[in-house]
Amino acid sequence: MSSPSKPETAQTGAVALEGPEISDTSAFRAGSDHDTTHGECGKTWRQRGNRTGHCSGCHETFEGEALFDAHRTTLPDGSRGCLDPNEMKFRGITPRLENGSWRGPKMSAAARDAYRKDGQ
């Protein structure tokens, strides 16, 4: 997770960052699913409109703004950093890595059916 230039803090396991606190938004296109590669880190992921965010600090990719935001933290020195998705909890569950993107908990079949029904 961490790179030699971004040491992890002992207290949180988070990575100290420099620079802006934004995801790579260059590939966001509403309603457009396509493969995207980040030029700096070389990671490739399936960009799903504006639902997918790639962190320019830790170079992890997240499905959904809430999960992306949940991985950002304030370090003991007051600076901002990233939590390791393998160690963080999101809504009580460790995120899962699927097709290059970190995702939250899977929906139950009943919840998925209800969501689809309401969305029609």
All heavy atoms as an XYZ file, in Angstrom:
908
protein
N       0.815     -1.188      0.000
C       0.000      0.000      0.000
C       0.849      1.237      0.000
O       0.627      2.134     -0.746
C      -0.962     -0.103      1.179
C      -1.409      1.121      1.844
S      -2.838      1.843      1.074
C      -2.713      3.383      1.889
N       1.859      1.333      0.860
C       2.623      2.565      0.932
C       3.820      2.502      0.002
O       4.285      1.445     -0.387
C       3.079      2.822      2.362
O       3.992      1.816      2.749
N       4.308      3.657     -0.345
C       5.494      3.749     -1.173
C       6.612      4.307     -0.313
O       6.372      4.906      0.733
C       5.213      4.662     -2.369
O       4.993      5.980     -1.916
N       7.872      4.149     -0.722
C       8.984      4.624      0.087
C       8.914      6.124      0.370
O       9.363      6.580      1.397
C      10.211      4.281     -0.754
C       9.760      3.204     -1.675
C       8.303      3.431     -1.897
N       8.332      6.896     -0.518
C       8.285      8.349     -0.331
C       7.134      8.787      0.563
O       7.045      9.941      0.923
C       8.176      9.044     -1.685
O       6.968      8.692     -2.301
N       6.246      7.889      0.929
C       5.089      8.226      1.751
C       5.021      7.261      2.931
O       4.336      6.258      2.865
C       3.808      8.172      0.922
C       3.799      9.210     -0.169
C       2.552      9.121     -0.984
C       2.638     10.144     -2.101
N       2.049      9.715     -3.297
N       5.758      7.556      4.021
C       5.822      6.605      5.143
C       4.487      6.453      5.843
O       3.719      7.394      5.952
C       6.863      7.244      6.068
C       6.801      8.700      5.743
C       6.477      8.777      4.275
N       4.243      5.241      6.342
C       3.028      4.983      7.110
C       3.231      5.457      8.540
O       4.336      5.417      9.069
C       2.702      3.489      7.114
C       2.229      2.984      5.787
C       1.688      1.574      5.859
O       1.429      1.076      6.961
O       1.516      0.987      4.792
N       2.167      5.912      9.156
C       2.251      6.302     10.556
C       1.987      5.081     11.417
O       1.165      4.238     11.080
C       1.229      7.404     10.884
O      -0.075      6.887     10.675
C       1.450      8.635     10.045
N       2.693      4.981     12.527
C       2.568      3.805     13.395
C       1.196      3.740     14.055
O       0.655      2.669     14.256
C       3.662      3.835     14.458
N       0.614      4.904     14.384
C      -0.636      4.900     15.129
C      -1.821      4.439     14.280
O      -2.714      3.790     14.771
C      -0.952      6.314     15.651
C       0.021      6.821     16.677
C       1.207      7.541     16.029
O       1.363      7.557     14.821
N       2.051      8.116     16.850
N      -1.875      4.817     13.008
C      -3.068      4.540     12.222
C      -2.856      3.612     11.041
O      -3.799      3.124     10.464
C      -3.661      5.850     11.661
O      -2.713      6.411     10.751
C      -3.990      6.826     12.768
N      -1.625      3.392     10.617
C      -1.380      2.616      9.409
C      -1.738      3.403      8.167
O      -1.789      2.875      7.079
N      -1.990      4.704      8.321
C      -2.366      5.553      7.192
C      -1.116      6.109      6.538
O      -0.053      6.160      7.132
C      -3.265      6.689      7.667
N      -1.250      6.535      5.320
C      -0.140      7.077      4.557
C      -0.242      8.591      4.545
O      -1.288      9.151      4.224
C      -0.176      6.544      3.104
C       0.938      7.171      2.290
C      -0.057      5.033      3.102
N       0.842      9.273      4.895
C       0.864     10.730      4.845
C       0.963     11.161      3.384
O       1.689     10.570      2.592
C       2.067     11.253      5.625
N       0.202     12.164      3.019
C       0.140     12.612      1.637
C       0.576     14.053      1.491
O       0.456     14.846      2.410
C      -1.297     12.525      1.109
C      -1.933     11.166      1.121
C      -3.342     11.274      0.604
C      -1.142     10.216      0.266
N       1.042     14.373      0.308
C       1.291     15.749     -0.068
C       0.456     16.022     -1.301
O       0.165     15.132     -2.081
C       2.767     15.953     -0.395
C       3.685     15.703      0.785
C       5.143     15.787      0.406
O       5.452     16.136     -0.743
O       5.974     15.492      1.270
N       0.053     17.266     -1.496
C      -0.694     17.610     -2.696
C      -2.183     17.615     -2.462
O      -2.657     17.546     -1.331
N      -2.953     17.713     -3.546
C      -4.409     17.865     -3.431
C      -5.081     16.618     -2.876
O      -4.563     15.519     -2.983
C      -4.854     18.120     -4.871
C      -3.784     17.513     -5.704
C      -2.505     17.662     -4.921
N      -6.254     16.824     -2.284
C      -7.020     15.731     -1.688
C      -8.176     15.340     -2.597
O      -9.315     15.279     -2.188
C      -7.571     16.166     -0.338
C      -6.512     16.503      0.668
C      -7.109     16.935      1.970
O      -8.241     16.561      2.272
O      -6.434     17.664      2.690
N      -7.906     15.079     -3.837
C      -8.968     14.748     -4.780
C      -8.648     13.452     -5.494
O      -7.510     13.041     -5.556
C      -9.182     15.870     -5.827
C      -7.892     16.118     -6.624
C      -9.640     17.144     -5.156
C      -8.055     17.032     -7.795
N      -9.686     12.834     -6.030
C      -9.482     11.645     -6.841
C      -9.172     12.094     -8.266
O      -9.355     13.242     -8.624
C     -10.737     10.776     -6.821
O     -11.801     11.483     -7.405
N      -8.694     11.179     -9.069
C      -8.428     11.476    -10.469
C      -9.770     11.570    -11.182
O     -10.404     10.565    -11.451
C      -7.569     10.372    -11.078
C      -7.305     10.570    -12.557
O      -7.660     11.642    -13.083
O      -6.748      9.658    -13.166
N     -10.210     12.779    -11.478
C     -11.526     12.980    -12.082
C     -11.455     13.133    -13.595
O     -12.468     13.364    -14.239
C     -12.221     14.218    -11.493
O     -11.398     15.364    -11.738
C     -12.446     14.054    -10.001
N     -10.265     12.989    -14.182
C     -10.121     13.232    -15.616
C     -10.942     12.265    -16.461
O     -11.304     12.583    -17.589
C      -8.650     13.144    -16.019
O      -8.156     11.851    -15.766
N     -11.247     11.083    -15.923
C     -11.961     10.093    -16.722
C     -13.455     10.051    -16.433
O     -14.170      9.235    -16.995
C     -11.356      8.711    -16.485
N     -13.954     10.926    -15.548
C     -15.362     10.879    -15.184
C     -16.225     11.400    -16.325
O     -16.109     12.519    -16.755
C     -15.643     11.724    -13.948
C     -15.156     11.105    -12.673
C     -14.376      9.971    -12.653
C     -15.493     11.675    -11.474
C     -13.940      9.410    -11.480
C     -15.057     11.127    -10.279
C     -14.280      9.989    -10.292
N     -17.118     10.562    -16.774
C     -18.099     10.940    -17.786
C     -19.392     10.265    -17.389
O     -19.477      9.043    -17.405
C     -17.655     10.481    -19.163
C     -16.434     11.216    -19.666
C     -16.026     10.665    -21.036
N     -14.807     11.279    -21.481
C     -13.590     10.833    -21.211
N     -13.437      9.767    -20.481
N     -12.532     11.451    -21.666
N     -20.380     11.024    -17.034
C     -21.654     10.455    -16.577
C     -22.203      9.476    -17.597
O     -22.275      9.775    -18.781
C     -22.658     11.565    -16.315
N     -22.559      8.280    -17.132
C     -23.170      7.278    -17.998
C     -22.200      6.552    -18.904
O     -22.607      5.825    -19.795
N     -20.916      6.720    -18.699
C     -19.923      6.123    -19.585
C     -19.068      5.124    -18.822
O     -18.332      5.504    -17.922
C     -19.039      7.235    -20.163
O     -17.935      6.704    -20.832
N     -19.153      3.837    -19.155
C     -18.313      2.816    -18.552
C     -17.171      2.500    -19.514
O     -17.415      2.188    -20.682
C     -19.103      1.532    -18.294
C     -20.063      1.661    -17.121
O     -20.224      2.787    -16.617
O     -20.648      0.643    -16.733
N     -15.944      2.596    -19.024
C     -14.788      2.306    -19.852
C     -13.582      2.026    -18.971
O     -13.566      2.396    -17.806
C     -14.500      3.478    -20.798
C     -14.261      4.772    -20.083
N     -15.289      5.567    -19.615
C     -13.112      5.387    -19.716
C     -14.788      6.622    -19.007
N     -13.473      6.542    -19.050
N     -12.575      1.340    -19.529
C     -11.351      1.086    -18.792
C     -10.517      2.360    -18.764
O     -10.402      3.071    -19.759
C     -10.550     -0.038    -19.434
C     -11.193     -1.395    -19.216
O     -11.980     -1.524    -18.263
O     -10.919     -2.313    -19.996
N      -9.943      2.643    -17.599
C      -9.135      3.832    -17.397
C      -7.822      3.409    -16.766
O      -7.803      2.545    -15.903
C      -9.862      4.819    -16.451
O     -11.113      5.149    -17.027
C      -9.058      6.069    -16.225
N      -6.730      4.017    -17.189
C      -5.419      3.769    -16.607
C      -4.873      5.082    -16.085
O      -4.872      6.083    -16.792
C      -4.448      3.171    -17.640
O      -4.997      1.949    -18.119
C      -3.077      2.908    -17.031
N      -4.419      5.067    -14.832
C      -3.831      6.266    -14.243
C      -2.383      6.357    -14.703
O      -1.606      5.428    -14.530
C      -3.911      6.178    -12.714
C      -3.528      7.434    -12.024
N      -2.374      7.552    -11.302
C      -4.145      8.644    -11.962
C      -2.299      8.785    -10.800
N      -3.364      9.454    -11.190
N      -2.021      7.478    -15.293
C      -0.691      7.653    -15.862
C       0.440      7.556    -14.858
O       1.517      7.053    -15.174
N       0.219      8.017    -13.638
C       1.290      8.036    -12.645
C       1.590      6.654    -12.077
O       2.730      6.261    -11.951
C       0.932      8.993    -11.514
C       2.052      9.169    -10.498
C       1.711     10.167     -9.414
O       0.930     11.094     -9.674
O       2.227      9.994     -8.294
N       0.544      5.893    -11.720
C       0.769      4.603    -11.064
C       0.618      3.408    -12.012
O       1.050      2.312    -11.687
C      -0.164      4.433     -9.874
S      -1.910      4.237    -10.314
N      -0.037      3.619    -13.142
C      -0.209      2.541    -14.110
C      -1.349      1.588    -13.819
O      -1.574      0.638    -14.559
N      -2.107      1.810    -12.722
C      -3.231      0.933    -12.400
C      -4.375      1.173    -13.381
O      -4.636      2.299    -13.780
C      -3.728      1.166    -10.981
C      -2.841      0.562     -9.923
C      -3.516      0.634     -8.573
C      -2.673     -0.059     -7.523
N      -3.321      0.017     -6.211
N      -5.064      0.090    -13.734
C      -6.217      0.162    -14.629
C      -7.449     -0.318    -13.886
O      -7.384     -1.269    -13.110
C      -5.984     -0.707    -15.879
O      -4.834     -0.196    -16.568
C      -7.174     -0.681    -16.819
N      -8.579      0.355    -14.114
C      -9.843     -0.013    -13.489
C     -10.976      0.293    -14.448
O     -10.803      0.971    -15.434
C     -10.043      0.730    -12.160
C     -10.191      2.211    -12.321
C     -11.359      2.911    -12.474
C      -9.152      3.180    -12.391
N     -11.108      4.245    -12.627
C      -9.757      4.438    -12.572
C      -7.761      3.114    -12.322
C      -9.021      5.612    -12.680
C      -7.036      4.277    -12.426
C      -7.666      5.507    -12.596
N     -12.135     -0.248    -14.127
C     -13.348      0.004    -14.915
C     -13.994      1.272    -14.376
O     -14.496      1.286    -13.256
C     -14.309     -1.181    -14.818
C     -15.480     -1.078    -15.739
C     -15.020     -1.356    -17.133
N     -16.145     -1.358    -18.054
C     -16.011     -1.137    -19.336
N     -14.834     -0.921    -19.850
N     -17.038     -1.157    -20.119
N     -13.942      2.337    -15.150
C     -14.550      3.603    -14.756
C     -16.043      3.529    -15.031
O     -16.455      3.267    -16.144
C     -13.923      4.761    -15.547
C     -14.416      6.116    -15.134
C     -13.943      6.497    -13.746
O     -12.812      6.254    -13.390
N     -14.821      7.082    -12.968
N     -16.842      3.730    -14.002
C     -18.299      3.667    -14.124
C     -18.872      5.054    -13.877
O     -19.324      5.368    -12.787
C     -18.854      2.653    -13.138
C     -18.464      1.230    -13.505
C     -18.917      0.233    -12.448
N     -18.597     -1.114    -12.856
C     -17.408     -1.683    -12.701
N     -16.418     -1.027    -12.159
N     -17.207     -2.918    -13.099
N     -18.817      5.898    -14.898
C     -19.313      7.258    -14.761
C     -18.627      7.951    -13.611
O     -17.419      7.809    -13.420
N     -19.389      8.700    -12.815
C     -18.784      9.386    -11.687
C     -18.907      8.593    -10.388
O     -18.701      9.122     -9.312
C     -19.380     10.787    -11.516
C     -20.860     10.753    -11.255
O     -21.460      9.691    -11.143
N     -21.466     11.915    -11.165
N     -19.212      7.296    -10.492
C     -19.313      6.447     -9.298
C     -17.964      5.902     -8.872
O     -17.833      5.360     -7.783
C     -20.258      5.281     -9.561
C     -21.684      5.709     -9.822
C     -22.520      4.514    -10.148
N     -21.934      3.797    -11.276
C     -22.603      3.289    -12.279
N     -23.907      3.362    -12.296
N     -21.999      2.681    -13.259
N     -16.952      5.967     -9.729
C     -15.653      5.383     -9.453
C     -14.642      6.494     -9.203
O     -14.586      7.444     -9.967
C     -15.172      4.529    -10.644
O     -16.224      3.641    -11.017
C     -13.944      3.731    -10.302
N     -13.862      6.373     -8.123
C     -12.845      7.368     -7.814
C     -11.499      6.723     -7.558
O     -11.400      5.757     -6.821
N     -10.480      7.260     -8.207
C      -9.112      6.775     -8.022
C      -8.370      7.810     -7.193
O      -8.326      8.983     -7.558
C      -8.430      6.578     -9.375
C      -7.055      6.001     -9.273
N      -6.842      4.673     -8.999
C      -5.838      6.565     -9.382
C      -5.536      4.446     -8.973
N      -4.906      5.587     -9.190
N      -7.807      7.393     -6.070
C      -7.126      8.308     -5.163
C      -5.737      8.641     -5.693
O      -4.939      7.742     -5.958
C      -7.029      7.686     -3.773
S      -6.251      8.787     -2.569
N      -5.466      9.927     -5.823
C      -4.161     10.355     -6.321
C      -3.080     10.243     -5.244
O      -1.905     10.417     -5.541
C      -4.244     11.806     -6.828
O      -4.613     12.676     -5.774
N      -3.470      9.935     -4.004
C      -2.502      9.777     -2.927
C      -2.013      8.350     -2.773
O      -0.818      8.078     -2.851
N      -2.935      7.407     -2.575
C      -2.564      6.004     -2.340
C      -2.718      5.140     -3.589
O      -2.315      3.993     -3.594
C      -3.394      5.417     -1.201
S      -5.166      5.283     -1.551
N      -3.331      5.699     -4.621
C      -3.541      5.015     -5.904
C      -4.406      3.768     -5.789
O      -4.216      2.787     -6.498
C      -2.204      4.723     -6.592
C      -1.457      5.977     -6.904
N      -1.835      6.806     -7.930
C      -0.408      6.571     -6.297
C      -1.019      7.853     -7.945
N      -0.158      7.738     -6.969
N      -5.378      3.825     -4.900
C      -6.410      2.793     -4.822
C      -7.659      3.347     -5.487
O      -7.867      4.558     -5.536
C      -6.708      2.413     -3.368
C      -5.552      1.764     -2.641
C      -5.206      0.368     -3.135
O      -5.994     -0.231     -3.908
O      -4.152     -0.148     -2.738
N      -8.500      2.455     -6.009
C      -9.719      2.846     -6.712
C     -10.916      2.379     -5.899
O     -10.929      1.261     -5.390
C      -9.738      2.216     -8.119
O      -8.533      2.617     -8.797
C     -10.932      2.685     -8.919
N     -11.932      3.239     -5.792
C     -13.094      2.971     -4.957
C     -14.377      3.140     -5.754
O     -14.490      4.052     -6.573
C     -13.120      3.924     -3.753
C     -11.933      3.755     -2.850
C     -10.767      4.462     -3.085
C     -11.979      2.876     -1.793
C      -9.663      4.295     -2.265
C     -10.880      2.694     -0.968
C      -9.710      3.413     -1.210
N     -15.341      2.258     -5.493
C     -16.674      2.367     -6.074
C     -17.543      3.134     -5.091
O     -17.822      2.642     -4.002
C     -17.286      0.990     -6.324
C     -16.627      0.210     -7.421
C     -16.883      0.785     -8.803
O     -17.974      1.335     -9.049
O     -15.965      0.698     -9.631
N     -17.928      4.315     -5.437
C     -18.816      5.106     -4.593
C     -18.077      6.162     -3.793
O     -16.999      5.927     -3.247
N     -18.684      7.328     -3.746
C     -18.094      8.466     -3.047
C     -17.963      8.210     -1.549
O     -16.971      8.596     -0.923
C     -18.952      9.700     -3.297
C     -18.406     10.960     -2.725
C     -19.260     12.168     -3.065
O     -20.191     12.063     -3.888
O     -18.994     13.217     -2.474
N     -18.941      7.552     -0.943
C     -18.906      7.314      0.505
C     -17.714      6.436      0.891
O     -17.024      6.713      1.883
C     -20.214      6.678      0.974
N     -17.442      5.402      0.123
C     -16.316      4.516      0.415
C     -14.997      5.257      0.195
O     -14.072      5.150      0.992
C     -16.385      3.257     -0.437
C     -15.313      2.202     -0.184
C     -15.321      1.756      1.275
C     -15.530      1.010     -1.097
N     -14.915      6.036     -0.883
C     -13.718      6.833     -1.137
C     -13.455      7.767      0.045
O     -12.349      7.824      0.581
C     -13.866      7.651     -2.426
C     -12.661      8.499     -2.734
C     -11.616      7.991     -3.479
C     -12.574      9.789     -2.251
C     -10.495      8.771     -3.750
C     -11.464     10.577     -2.513
C     -10.420     10.062     -3.265
N     -14.500      8.506      0.451
C     -14.356      9.448      1.562
C     -13.979      8.736      2.858
O     -13.209      9.268      3.665
C     -15.639     10.247      1.769
C     -15.876     11.264      0.661
O     -14.949     11.536     -0.137
O     -17.003     11.781      0.593
N     -14.504      7.534      3.071
C     -14.236      6.788      4.299
C     -12.762      6.383      4.407
O     -12.246      6.211      5.512
C     -15.125      5.547      4.380
N     -12.069      6.251      3.283
C     -10.663      5.836      3.348
C      -9.729      7.005      3.656
O      -8.579      6.805      4.013
C     -10.256      5.106      2.056
C      -9.461      5.914      1.082
N     -10.036      6.865      0.263
C      -8.141      5.916      0.793
C      -9.108      7.406     -0.496
N      -7.941      6.859     -0.189
N     -10.227      8.225      3.570
C      -9.440      9.413      3.907
C      -9.516      9.648      5.413
O     -10.553      9.446      6.028
C      -9.976     10.629      3.166
C      -9.915     10.485      1.660
C      -8.513     10.541      1.100
N      -8.024     11.903      1.281
C      -6.763     12.202      1.561
N      -5.865     11.270      1.665
N      -6.397     13.448      1.729
N      -8.414     10.051      6.027
C      -8.374     10.235      7.470
C      -7.476     11.396      7.841
O      -6.662     11.841      7.035
C      -7.885      8.944      8.173
O      -8.064      9.073      9.568
C      -6.428      8.651      7.865
N      -7.619     11.878      9.060
C      -6.712     12.882      9.598
C      -5.655     12.160     10.422
O      -5.976     11.363     11.312
C      -7.481     13.890     10.482
O      -8.475     14.528      9.673
C      -6.547     14.940     11.039
N      -4.411     12.423     10.116
C      -3.287     11.785     10.800
C      -3.002     12.503     12.122
O      -3.468     13.622     12.336
C      -2.056     11.821      9.888
C      -2.242     11.144      8.536
C      -1.022     11.373      7.656
C      -2.507      9.669      8.702
N      -2.234     11.876     13.016
C      -1.952     12.484     14.321
C      -1.333     13.881     14.240
O      -1.554     14.711     15.106
C      -0.981     11.490     14.972
C      -1.321     10.184     14.341
C      -1.698     10.525     12.917
N      -0.582     14.155     13.173
C       0.023     15.486     13.031
C      -0.934     16.507     12.414
O      -0.569     17.643     12.159
C       1.315     15.407     12.220
C       1.091     15.034     10.755
O      -0.068     14.858     10.323
O       2.093     14.910     10.025
N      -2.189     16.102     12.138
C      -3.189     17.004     11.584
C      -3.272     16.999     10.071
O      -4.184     17.580      9.494
N      -2.323     16.354      9.401
C      -2.376     16.277      7.943
C      -3.377     15.205      7.512
O      -3.867     14.433      8.327
C      -0.991     15.969      7.369
O      -0.558     14.689      7.787
N      -3.711     15.157      6.227
C      -4.645     14.162      5.701
C      -3.879     12.978      5.133
O      -2.762     13.127      4.637
C      -5.527     14.773      4.614
C      -6.419     15.902      5.092
C      -7.547     15.439      5.974
N      -8.514     14.713      5.175
C      -9.412     13.884      5.654
N      -9.482     13.651      6.935
N     -10.254     13.262      4.864
N      -4.476     11.799      5.204
C      -3.855     10.590      4.690
C      -4.906      9.578      4.273
O      -6.102      9.864      4.291
N      -4.445      8.405      3.891
C      -5.323      7.341      3.401
C      -5.220      6.124      4.307
O      -4.135      5.751      4.732
C      -4.907      6.933      1.990
S      -4.968      8.260      0.793
N      -6.357      5.501      4.579
C      -6.380      4.236      5.303
C      -6.192      3.090      4.309
O      -6.652      3.163      3.165
C      -7.716      4.062      6.018
C      -8.032      5.056      7.121
C      -9.453      4.841      7.623
C      -7.031      4.922      8.258
N      -5.550      2.038      4.756
C      -5.403      0.837      3.944
C      -6.773      0.174      3.845
O      -7.357     -0.181      4.870
C      -4.399     -0.099      4.608
C      -4.163     -1.379      3.837
O      -4.999     -1.748      2.983
O      -3.142     -2.023      4.095
N      -7.324     -0.001      2.631
C      -8.655     -0.609      2.509
C      -8.755     -1.993      3.135
O      -9.825     -2.397      3.570
C      -8.881     -0.682      0.996
C      -7.975      0.342      0.423
C      -6.780      0.392      1.342
N      -7.633     -2.728      3.200
C      -7.645     -4.054      3.827
C      -7.883     -3.978      5.325
O      -8.292     -4.957      5.939
C      -6.310     -4.774      3.592
C      -6.193     -5.278      2.188
O      -7.041     -6.021      1.721
N      -5.151     -4.851      1.498
N      -7.599     -2.831      5.926
C      -7.692     -2.698      7.373
C      -8.839     -1.812      7.826
O      -9.145     -1.760      9.003
C      -6.373     -2.142      7.913
C      -5.212     -3.077      7.651
C      -3.874     -2.478      8.038
O      -3.837     -1.324      8.505
O      -2.871     -3.166      7.857
N      -9.475     -1.092      6.919
C     -10.542     -0.182      7.320
C     -11.884     -0.897      7.404
O     -12.053     -1.991      6.882
C     -10.635      1.006      6.360
C     -11.066      0.655      4.952
S     -11.122      2.064      3.837
C     -12.762      2.685      4.122
N     -12.808     -0.272      8.080
C     -14.177     -0.772      8.151
C     -15.082      0.258      7.502
O     -14.945      1.452      7.712
C     -14.618     -0.975      9.599
C     -13.880     -2.073     10.311
C     -14.280     -3.425      9.806
C     -13.589     -4.522     10.589
N     -13.764     -5.809      9.961
N     -15.998     -0.198      6.666
C     -16.981      0.657      6.028
C     -18.337      0.053      6.327
O     -18.637     -1.058      5.906
C     -16.736      0.719      4.515
C     -17.737      1.555      3.784
C     -17.744      2.936      3.921
C     -18.681      0.972      2.964
C     -18.662      3.714      3.249
C     -19.612      1.733      2.284
C     -19.604      3.114      2.428
N     -19.120      0.782      7.102
C     -20.419      0.281      7.544
C     -20.276     -1.082      8.223
O     -21.077     -1.986      8.031
C     -21.396      0.238      6.383
C     -21.660      1.626      5.817
C     -22.640      1.628      4.701
N     -22.775      3.003      4.202
C     -23.222      3.314      3.018
N     -23.614      2.383      2.182
N     -23.300      4.567      2.645
N     -19.183     -1.214      8.995
C     -18.940     -2.420      9.775
C     -18.320     -3.573      9.012
O     -18.108     -4.635      9.578
N     -18.023     -3.387      7.740
C     -17.501     -4.485      6.923
C     -16.231     -4.024      6.220
O     -16.145     -2.898      5.750
C     -18.547     -4.921      5.873
C     -19.791     -5.448      6.592
C     -17.987     -5.957      4.922
C     -20.951     -5.736      5.672
N     -15.224     -4.904      6.140
C     -14.014     -4.598      5.397
C     -14.364     -4.567      3.905
O     -14.996     -5.500      3.406
C     -12.927     -5.654      5.656
O     -12.656     -5.681      7.058
C     -11.659     -5.347      4.890
N     -13.979     -3.494      3.194
C     -14.268     -3.450      1.749
C     -13.637     -4.633      1.025
O     -12.666     -5.225      1.492
C     -13.612     -2.139      1.300
C     -13.473     -1.328      2.529
C     -13.279     -2.314      3.652
N     -14.195     -4.965     -0.112
C     -13.689     -6.091     -0.905
C     -13.124     -5.563     -2.219
O     -13.652     -4.617     -2.797
C     -14.803     -7.098     -1.167
C     -15.994     -6.518     -1.878
C     -17.213     -7.448     -1.818
N     -18.400     -6.723     -2.213
C     -18.809     -6.558     -3.465
N     -18.139     -7.108     -4.452
N     -19.886     -5.870     -3.732
N     -12.038     -6.159     -2.674
C     -11.404     -5.781     -3.939
C     -12.001     -6.640     -5.045
O     -11.951     -7.865     -4.978
C      -9.896     -5.980     -3.853
C      -9.085     -5.523     -5.055
C      -9.258     -4.017     -5.287
C      -7.618     -5.852     -4.838
N     -12.592     -5.996     -6.031
C     -13.228     -6.706     -7.128
C     -12.934     -5.976     -8.435
O     -13.259     -4.800     -8.584
C     -14.738     -6.764     -6.885
C     -15.501     -7.605     -7.880
C     -16.965     -7.700     -7.513
O     -17.282     -8.184     -6.410
O     -17.782     -7.277     -8.342
N     -12.281     -6.664     -9.359
C     -11.944     -6.094    -10.666
C     -11.170     -4.787    -10.556
O     -11.408     -3.838    -11.289
C     -13.200     -5.881    -11.517
C     -13.922     -7.168    -11.808
O     -13.298     -8.207    -12.007
N     -15.233     -7.124    -11.803
N     -10.240     -4.726     -9.598
C      -9.375     -3.557     -9.465
C      -9.946     -2.408     -8.662
O      -9.277     -1.407     -8.465
N     -11.189     -2.528     -8.173
C     -11.818     -1.462     -7.394
C     -12.255     -1.995     -6.036
O     -12.752     -3.113     -5.930
C     -13.054     -0.918     -8.111
O     -12.720     -0.293     -9.309
N     -12.091     -1.155     -5.012
C     -12.593     -1.486     -3.693
C     -14.077     -1.186     -3.655
O     -14.516     -0.140     -4.128
C     -11.864     -0.680     -2.624
C     -10.460     -1.144     -2.462
C      -9.346     -0.584     -3.030
C     -10.017     -2.280     -1.736
N      -8.242     -1.307     -2.687
C      -8.617     -2.350     -1.890
C     -10.660     -3.238     -0.963
C      -7.859     -3.345     -1.288
C      -9.898     -4.228     -0.373
C      -8.512     -4.286     -0.538
N     -14.849     -2.121     -3.135
C     -16.299     -1.995     -3.075
C     -16.789     -2.257     -1.667
O     -16.158     -2.970     -0.910
C     -16.961     -2.993     -4.025
C     -16.580     -2.751     -5.467
C     -16.972     -3.938     -6.325
N     -16.533     -3.725     -7.680
C     -17.343     -3.455     -8.686
N     -18.631     -3.387     -8.491
N     -16.873     -3.259     -9.896
N     -17.952     -1.697     -1.364
C     -18.578     -1.913     -0.068
C     -19.255     -3.270     -0.019
O     -19.062     -4.118     -0.898
N     -20.073     -3.467      0.992
C     -20.750     -4.759      1.149
C     -21.678     -5.056     -0.020
O     -22.256     -4.149     -0.607
C     -21.549     -4.599      2.440
C     -21.392     -3.196      2.875
C     -20.409     -2.512      2.018
N     -21.772     -6.340     -0.353
C     -22.711     -6.752     -1.402
C     -24.136     -6.582     -0.908
O     -24.428     -6.791      0.271
C     -22.492     -8.216     -1.778
C     -21.301     -8.440     -2.655
C     -21.295     -9.863     -3.169
C     -20.186    -10.033     -4.192
N     -20.217    -11.324     -4.819
N     -25.025     -6.225     -1.820
C     -26.451     -6.124     -1.487
C     -27.047     -7.528     -1.466
O     -26.664     -8.376     -2.272
C     -27.193     -5.303     -2.535
C     -26.818     -3.847     -2.584
S     -27.697     -3.008     -3.923
C     -29.040     -2.306     -3.014
N     -27.971     -7.735     -0.583
C     -28.694     -9.003     -0.593
C     -29.570     -9.028     -1.840
O     -29.870     -7.983     -2.432
C     -29.563     -9.130      0.655
O     -30.613     -8.178      0.606
N     -30.008    -10.197     -2.236
C     -30.876    -10.326     -3.414
C     -32.160     -9.513     -3.225
O     -32.628     -8.842     -4.147
C     -31.196    -11.793     -3.680
N     -32.728     -9.546     -2.019
C     -33.963     -8.803     -1.748
C     -33.727     -7.296     -1.857
O     -34.538     -6.574     -2.435
C     -34.498     -9.159     -0.366
N     -32.603     -6.806     -1.308
C     -32.303     -5.374     -1.383
C     -32.053     -4.948     -2.827
O     -32.498     -3.890     -3.266
C     -31.093     -5.041     -0.520
N     -31.357     -5.795     -3.591
C     -31.098     -5.487     -5.003
C     -32.387     -5.433     -5.795
O     -32.602     -4.519     -6.593
C     -30.120     -6.525     -5.576
C     -29.629     -6.197     -6.960
C     -28.541     -7.143     -7.429
N     -28.820     -8.536     -7.199
C     -28.203     -9.299     -6.290
N     -27.278     -8.793     -5.512
N     -28.527    -10.567     -6.146
N     -33.279     -6.376     -5.563
C     -34.559     -6.384     -6.266
C     -35.393     -5.146     -5.916
O     -36.003     -4.535     -6.790
C     -35.352     -7.653     -5.939
C     -34.715     -8.904     -6.545
O     -33.870     -8.761     -7.456
O     -35.071    -10.008     -6.105
N     -35.393     -4.763     -4.639
C     -36.130     -3.581     -4.211
C     -35.554     -2.321     -4.842
O     -36.286     -1.433     -5.293
C     -36.121     -3.458     -2.691
N     -34.227     -2.246     -4.915
C     -33.560     -1.089     -5.530
C     -33.926     -0.994     -7.001
O     -34.249      0.071     -7.493
C     -32.043     -1.226     -5.356
C     -31.265     -0.145     -6.042
C     -31.127      1.114     -5.463
C     -30.665     -0.374     -7.276
C     -30.407      2.110     -6.080
C     -29.935      0.621     -7.905
C     -29.820      1.858     -7.310
O     -29.105      2.854     -7.930
N     -33.875     -2.107     -7.690
C     -34.216     -2.114     -9.125
C     -35.674     -1.738     -9.341
O     -36.016     -1.032    -10.278
C     -33.915     -3.487     -9.722
C     -32.446     -3.750     -9.859
C     -32.167     -5.107    -10.427
N     -30.747     -5.321    -10.583
C     -30.195     -6.499    -10.649
N     -30.933     -7.600    -10.599
N     -28.879     -6.627    -10.803
N     -36.540     -2.233     -8.475
C     -37.979     -1.951     -8.607
C     -38.244     -0.457     -8.400
O     -39.007      0.159     -9.130
C     -38.767     -2.784     -7.586
C     -40.245     -2.723     -7.763
C     -40.900     -3.667     -6.775
C     -42.364     -3.849     -7.092
N     -42.999     -4.771     -6.168
N     -37.617      0.134     -7.376
C     -37.793      1.557     -7.097
C     -37.181      2.427     -8.189
O     -37.643      3.532     -8.420
C     -37.159      1.937     -5.753
C     -37.957      1.377     -4.591
O     -39.141      1.016     -4.774
O     -37.388      1.300     -3.489
N     -36.135      1.940     -8.831
C     -35.445      2.726     -9.852
C     -36.121      2.751    -11.210
O     -35.742      3.470    -12.107
N     -37.198      1.985    -11.371
C     -37.873      1.928    -12.673
C     -38.875      3.029    -12.839
O     -39.460      3.550    -12.004
C     -38.552      0.596    -12.849
C     -37.556     -0.524    -12.993
C     -38.257     -1.863    -13.201
O     -39.455     -1.956    -13.370
N     -37.473     -2.917    -13.209
